[in-house]
Amino acid sequence: MQFKSLIGAGALALAASMSLAACGSDGDSDASGSDGKALVVGFAAPLTSGNAAVAEQMVNTAQLAVKTINAEGGAGGRQLSLKVYDDKLTADESAKVAQRAITVDKAEVMMGGYTSIEGLAIRQVVEPRKIVFINSSTISPALMDGATYTFRTTVDQSDYPAQMIALLKSLGYSHVVVTADDGPTGSTLWQPIEDQAKQAGMDPGETVHYTLGATDLTSAVSQLKSEKPDAVVHIGSAAADAGLMLKTMAEAGVNVPVVGFGSLIAPDALKIGGDAYTKLPAIYTLANQQPSKPEYQAFIKAYADEYGGDPDDLALGLAEQAGATWDAFTVLKKGLDATEGDTDGDKLAKALDDITPFVGAAGKEGALINFGDGRDGFSKSLVAFQFIDGTPQELEQQPAS
């Protein structure tokens, strides 16, 4: 199978409308719209957790988006004021910060939420209050189950099993073992992957379960080793867990390829996994992003202009949640422009439903953000990558969706 680099000769020039001013640490803005009232947007992220690096990227992107929107005249005639909250990657804290955002800080819209743990907790707070929640990372189907005011700019986790197994089968693997955490994602995704493997004529073995946020995965890896797999599927919400899994596998001599999703290439995973990314024979990942895509390159250029760094390096170093967060604010602006700044839940939800499908920063090239068929912005837009010499590169030949 052939590969191509994620990075082009350089980042594309950004449109003139994207010129930016310096961004404050909390993203607050004292500017206001024509009615004199800034629109408070609550943004939750796990800044204290095993996903801290990705959370920081999400917050940076949110701040950048707010600055951009405000510099262009606001959304629906109103300036945005960003309030950032550390949800600590727990359901209790996520619910608390959502409550605080709405009742104390008077947030009219909620955004953010990284894992299914956070997204589901925030949803339970905002839905009864008819407050729109635009999520950019939670993949659990439960987030959209019966939702009226919740939207997301990422994929449903049901997109993963078929593509994961198709990738492994195309590479010639047959005895695949799944490792899954006990969080909302791992506990609901491992069985569909096992089922997909069986349908493909593969031997999935016995799934190895581990605790979300584990500090020692020796026992799980020992169980994995006893299965003698020829490939592993890693499913988990925490990037730190993904890195620790790879590190422990390499130390235990479980030298088989691993396939997973975005957590495998998140900064926290890379930091903890270390040289496991070069010691293991192959690491594959599926992510809702395509760094060679022009719209993604434009986002990267804006991010580099604001925070520094080489755009080519950032295209490899930003997690998929960054681009999806950028898209979430694009969605918010489109909706508020349609309602003329009115955040009434029913009016804003309808405006978001009616958004003309558009190309965002996230997703594979050609994929459109579209809420016309549901509240999942993307569908079947995953891109497969392999680590080559410690660097993720886009697969030239993508597996079937």
N, C-alpha and C positions, 0 to 999 in steps of 0.2 A: 504494500500500500504506500502511496506517495504522500508527501507532506509539503506544505508551503508555509512560509513565515507569516506570522500575524501582522507584521509591520510593513508598510509601504516605504517609499523613499523618504517620506516626511509627513507630518500631519497636514491636513488640508486647511486652507485659510478659512477663517470663520467669517460669517456674514457680518456686514457692518452693524447690524442691529444687536450684535452680541458684545459690543464694547462694554467693559466692566469697570466699576470703581472698587476700591479696597473694601474688604468684607469684615465686619465686626465678628468677635469671637462667638457671640450668641445669635447672630443673624438678626437681631432686633432692628427695627427701623422706626424713627420718630416721624417720618413723613406720613402723610395721610392722603386719602382720596378726596374727591370733590365734596363728600359729606363730612370731611374732617375727621373721620374715624378709620384708623388702620385696621386691617383684618388680621387677627391673630391666628397663626397656624401652629398647632402643637405638633412636635416631631419627636417621636420616641425611638431610641436606639440603645443597644446593649454596650454602653461605653465602659462598663466594668464587667468584663466577661472574657471568655475564651474567643470571642469574636470582636474584641475591642478595636483591632486595626480596621476591620471592615466597617464597623460602626462609625469610626472617625471619618472614613471615606464618604459614608452616607451623609453625615452631618456637613462635611465640607461641601458636598454637592448641593445639599439643601440650601446652605448659605449662598453658594454661588448662584443658584437658580433664583432665589429671592432677590439678590442684588440685580440680576439681569432683568427680571420682570419689573422691578421697581424703576430701573433706569429707562425702561421702555414705556413708562407711563402707568405701570401697575396692571392689575387684573380686574377687568370690569370697572375701571376707573378708580380702583382702590389700591393703595399701597399695602404690601404684606409685611407683617411683623412675625418673625420666626422665634418660637420658644422651644428650646431643646431640653429633653428630659432623658436621664439615664434609667432605662427600665431594668438593667442588671440581668437580663436574660432569665427573668422569672415571671410567672403568671401574676403573682401577687403584686409585684412592683409595677408591672405593666398596667394593671388595673388601677393602681394607685396614681400613677403619673397621668393616666388618661382622665381620671376623676379630677385631679388637680388642674390639669390643663383647661378643662371645661368649666369647672365651678369657681376656681380661684383666678386663673389667668384669662378667662373668658374666650378661650379658643373657639372659633367658629367652624374649623375644619381640623381633623386629625390626619397625620401622615406618619410614615416610618413603620417601625415594627419589622424586625429582621426574621426571626424564626417563627414557626407555627405557634410556639408557646406564647410569644408576645402578641402576634397578630390576632389570635383567637381571644386573648384576654381583653385587648383593646376593643375588638368588635363587640364584645358583650357589654361594654360600657357605652359605646356610641350609638348602637342601633336603637335602643329604646328611646334615646333622646333625639332621634332623627337628625343626627349629625353625620355628614359625609366623612368617610375614612378612606383614604387612598393609600394602599399598601404597595410596597415595591419589592417585597422579598418572600413573604409567606406563601408556600406552595401547597399547603394542605387544602383538600377539597372542602373541608368543613368551614373554611373561611367564607365560602360563597353559598353555603347551604342555607337557603331561605333568606339570604341577605337582601336588604332593600337599599341601604345607603353605603355599602362597602364595595370598593373596586380595587383592582390590583393591576400593576404594570409588569407582571411576570407571568409565568406559566403555571398551570395546574400540575401537580406531581404525577398525574396519570400519563403525562407525556414521556416520562422517564423509562418505565420498564421495557417497553418494546424496543426503544432505541438503544438502551444499554445491552440488551440481549442480542439485538441485531449486530451491534458492533463486535461483541465478543465472538459470536458465531462466525462473522466474516473473517475474524482473525484466527479461526480454527480451534477455539477453546470449547471444551465440552463438559468438564466437571467444575462447575462454578459454585462457589460458596458465598453466601451473603453475610455481611456483618452489619448489624443495625442497632442504633441506640433505642432507649425506651421512651423517647420523646414522641410528640405527635407525628413527626415525619417518619422516623424509623419504625415506629410501631404499626403504622398503616401502610408503609410502602414495601416492607420486606416480602409479604405474602404475594402481592401482584408480580414482583420480580421472580420469585420462585415459580409461580404459575406460568409466567411468560417463558421461563427457561424450559419447563417441562413441555409446553406447547411447541417449542422449537426443537424438541428431541434431545435436550441436554439433561445432564444429571446435576441438579442444583445442590445436592448434599443437604446437610442440616444447618439451618441458619444459626449464626453465633450472635447472641444478644449481649449488649453491654450497657452500662449506666451512662446517661448523658452527663457530661462534665466529669468523666472519670479521670483520676490521677494516675491510675495504674491499669494497663490493659494486658498484663502478662497472662492472666488466666484466660481471657478471651482469645488471645493469640495462640495459647497452648491448645485450646479446643480447635481453633482454626487449623493449626498444624496437623492435628490428628486426623482431620478430614482429608488431607493430602489433595487439596484442590489444584487445578492447573490455572485458575484465575479467581480473583476475589472481587465482589461488588461491595463497596463501602457506602452505607447509607447513614447519615447522621447530620444533625443540625449544627453542631459546634465545629468550627474549623480547628480549634485546638485538639479536639478528639481525633479528627482526621489525621493531623500531623503526628499525634502520639501513636495512632494505629500503624501508620507507615514506619515510624521509627522503631516500634516494638517488633513489627514483622521483620525488618531488616536485621535487628539484633538477634532475633530467634532463628534466623535462617529460613524464614518462609519466603523464599525468593520466587514469587509468582507475580504476574501482572495484576494491577488493581484498576478498576474502573469505578468512578463515582460521579458526583455532581460538583457544583461550584465550591463547596467547602474544601475540596481537595486542593484547589489552587488559590485559596484565600491567603492573605499575608500571615495570619496566625498559624495556619497549617504549615506553610513554607518555613516559618521560623522554627517551629518545634520539630518538624520532620527532618530538617537539615539534609544531611547527605543521603538519607533514605531515598530521596528523589533521583539520585544517580545510582544508588546501589541496587534498588529493585529493577528487574528486567524491563518493566514498562509500566507507566502510569497514564491512564486515560481519564478524561473528564468530559462531562456534558455541561454546557453553560448557555444561558440565554443571552449570549453576546457574540459578536463577530468583530474583533478589533480592526480587521481590514475594511470594514464597512465605512463609507464616507461619512455618514451621520455620526457614527461613533468617533471617528477621527476628529470631527468638528468639536464634539464634546470634550475630547481629550485636550485639544488645543486650548479651549476655554479654561479647563481645569489647570493646565500648565501655566497659562498666563496669570491666573489668580494665585496659585500656591507654589509655583516654581517646579522645577524638574524637567527632564527631557520628555517630550511627548511620546517618543518611541518607547522609552522605558515605562512610562505611565500606562501605555496601551497594554502592556503585559502585566503591570502591577496593580491596576485598579480592579477590584472584584466586580462581578456582574451587577451587584446591588447599586453600584454608583451610577451606571448608565440608566438603570431602571428608576432610580430616584430622580434623575434629571427628567425622565419621561413623565414621572408622576406629577411633577410641577408643571410640565407642559400641558398635561391633561387638566390640571386645576385651572390654569390660566384660560384655556379654551372654554371650560365650563363657566367660569366667572364672567368671561367676556359675553357669553350668551345670556347670562342672567343679569348682566349689568351690575355685578358685585353682590347680588342677593345670595346669601348662603342658606336660605330656607332649604331644609333637607329634601323635600319633594321636588322643588324647583331645580335645585342644583343636580340632584340625581338624574332627573329627566334630561337636563342639558348635557350631562356626561354621556348618558345613553345615546344621545343624538349626535355626538361628535362624529364628523366625517373621518373615516379611517385614515390614518397617517403613518408615515415612517418615523420611528423614534430612534434614539441612540442605541437602545438595547435590541436584542433579537437578531436573528440572522438576516442577511441581506434579502430584501424582497418581502419580509414579514411586515404586516401592518398592525398597529394598535387599533383594535376594533372592539367596541362594547356593544355593538348591535346584536350580537348573538349570545350575550351574557356579560358577566362582569370581569372575565379574564381578558386582559388586554392582548395577550399573546397566545397563540395556539400553534403547536408543532413548529416552534422556532428555535429549537435547541441546536447547538453546534458542538461537534466533537473535537477534542484536542488530545494530543499526546505530548508528554514531556520528552524533549530531545536535549541531551546534555544539560539537564536541569532547567530547561526553558520550555514553557508550553507553546506548541505550534499547532495550528489549525490543520486538521486532516484534509488532504486533497480530495479524498473520496469519502463522503459522508454516508453513514449508515441510514437505512430506510427509517422513516418516522413511524 
